[in-house]
């Protein structure tokens, strides 16, 4: 590793203390290279689309769009008590407010049984918005104060960590300091989470650990990135890996840290996809233009693969009436891209960029091919509530699991995409770095080759 790369990694480690033990790879470090301040060159009227309730660009302490949803979310009577007993899916959550001193704790419904579906997004595709919200908001979030730099100084944190490593639902008893608050965690990065309260006492029942994750947990000489890749290659789901990472289960013994849930999601997507990209770039290029499609939760995805070397772009268009676009008349469209050499900073559209990139590289790895990939997403008014980046990952996975539509040229492929999307194609081209480059290069090539 060169001196310049070492400096970059060191710089990003200082910014993201909780993820510093993950930053051994320059590609991952650049992926997570957050700007020191929010960029101010945001198009008029599109602040909400860029912020997605996480950056407080408008200056308000709580997102006003998310606040409007509170009135629709009712707390079940059985959850309005201080003693909660139930089977955690298993589910855990590490907050980021107050960082580096944050709230950590298990997610527990007030009943027993097989609750594994409640925290397994890989099994949610096809579920309705009502179904997802219903079982997510039945999870009570226990809150235990912790310093991310010392993940082992609290017995209740250790109990929560063991819960995160479990193969099956875990019986938990929570003794809370007060009744759960009637406020909820809604984010474009993290799946919805129900009411919360400070934990006074925590009792965890018998736990059956996932042996792949358990092996990495007890291997204190194994780097976090290596542990993540090993476990993923063993067939463990991204969600399970993310939960274990957030509770400081991986890494060299003295470098282990708690990682806020939203950061752990992006870190896992980035680490795995970066490794895959290195291999994808050595594979043959596809032979034709392809279009893949998916439509779920009123999110419409059109994915274009171009027979050229690896490049990647994802764009989002938010219609009036969708959660992140309060504008009554204008559609907001924006995106991020990377060339063959990757990115130099964190994608402005957030974790969905990396979630989709992982799904794309999974498909290319399986086929042993490479391509230029452009994702176009239209979020329509039916997408009334953010449910997390999992829906982007699973939408893209679903699209790429289908048989592709194949075309001999770019014009035919774009004609198909044009027929499926509501937004005019020239609007997508204006926003897209890769589409503009491809169209320009093809016109230039045709000009040079003209006799």
Secondary structure, DSSP 8 states (H G I E B T S, - for coil): --HHHHHHHHHHHHH-GGGGGGTTSHHHHHHT---SS--S---TT-HHHHHTTSS-TTS-SS-HHHHHHGGG----GGGSSSEEEEEE-S-EEE--TTTTEEEEEEEE-SS-S--GGGG-GGG-TT--HHHHHHHHTT-EEEEEEEETT-TTS-HHHHHHHHHHTBSS-EEEEEEESS---S--B--SSS--B--EEEEEEEEE----B-HHHHHHHH-TTS-HHHHHHHHHHTT--HHHHHHHHHTT-SS-GGG-----HHHHHHHHHHHHHHHHHHHHTTSEE-SSEEEEEEEETTEEEEEEEESSSSEEEEEEEE-TTSTT---SS--EEEEEEEBTTB-SS--TTTHHHHHHHHHHHHHHHHHTEE-EEEEEEEE-TT--S---THHHHHHHHHHHHS--EEESSHHHHHHHHHHH-SS-HHHHHHH-HHHHHHHHHHHHHHHHH--
